[in-house]
């Protein structure tokens, strides 16, 4: 994929001219400059770290096998710069026997080419928008009856139970659909839509890989309030994994929308090189809003995720799981027994080095993502802490 994206850059041969790669690669705008270089051929240096890539692939393969999932994937990214250290998607293929593959989908990269309804990992984006707009605080409360009726349709919590008067913190800790809807209603449809689109949802991330598709967010143009309500907890809008990672990086990095990328520089045959610099990030949330949602997600790990049993004593980790019903292929409703599990987390919470995103499609004999993906996430987190010798922050 990377070679295909940079093919025109690497294969062109021009004695006297070269193209400004900064603008060509990231903006598709060419500017021609004089150069003494007589060749355009060279190598691409990338941000991929082989040890991290290998660990991610192996751990994903294990969890997909353990739960007999149809597919899955993951990304390890620096949420502040957008540099990707590892990316994997399954199923994959053996390049030595590729001609024996019957399913053409295995030749694609689902991280940029497939869209999914991500479920509850979208709730932090909704809550962060509410914090940023000043319509809620972490300790704001609402009366959770266990359901909400909008446009004659009933939206329930995952277990159908009401909790009574609860805080916004509990909306994340207990993953309450009604709480996400409450925040959306406080924002209003237009402001909610503006925040969601501001996270980059519904448009290309700009990653330097071919065939990227965009998310499906037509529901955010609907006049019906229920479409916005379901979007607030990740249903009814579909996103690519890389689009999701980009959006979630906003709440981790101080509120900035970065461009995910793999290529870092072009190294020419004569030893000269050209750095590949992505566009400047745009500020879409206040830094204070990013810090507050990070505090809330850290509390999720410390107290709620598997009962607080996976928290590390010397490191702060912010995370959230998602369990989403899968839409039927005919577009008529959702399966009762097919789910997409997702998980994202970043650490250290208040100055993150890494954000890790994982997902698996249609796992068997496991209902919730907290039971399928928490352990793999923690294994990857511990590996990164040890491999990069990250200093404790607690």
Secondary structure, 3 states (H helix, E strand, C coil): CHHHHCHHHHHCCCCCEEECHHHHHHHCCCCEEECCCCCCCEEEEECCCHHHHHHHHHHHHHHHHHCCCCEEEEEEECCCCCEEEEEEEECCCCHHHHHHCCCHHHHCCHHHHCEECCHHHHHHHHHHHHHHHCCCCCCCEEEECCEEEECCEEEECCCCCCCEEEEHHHHHHCCCHHHHHHHHHHHCHHHHHHHHHHCCCCCCCCCCCCCCCCCECHHHHCCCHHHHHHHCCCCCCEEEHHHHHHHHHHHHCCCEECCCECEEEEEECCCCEEECCCCCCEECCCHHHHHHHHHHHHHHHHHHHHHHCCCCCCCCEEEEEEEEEEECCCCCCEEEEEEEEEEEEEECCCCCCEEEEEEEECCCCCCCHHHHCHHHHHHHHHHHHHHCCCCCCC
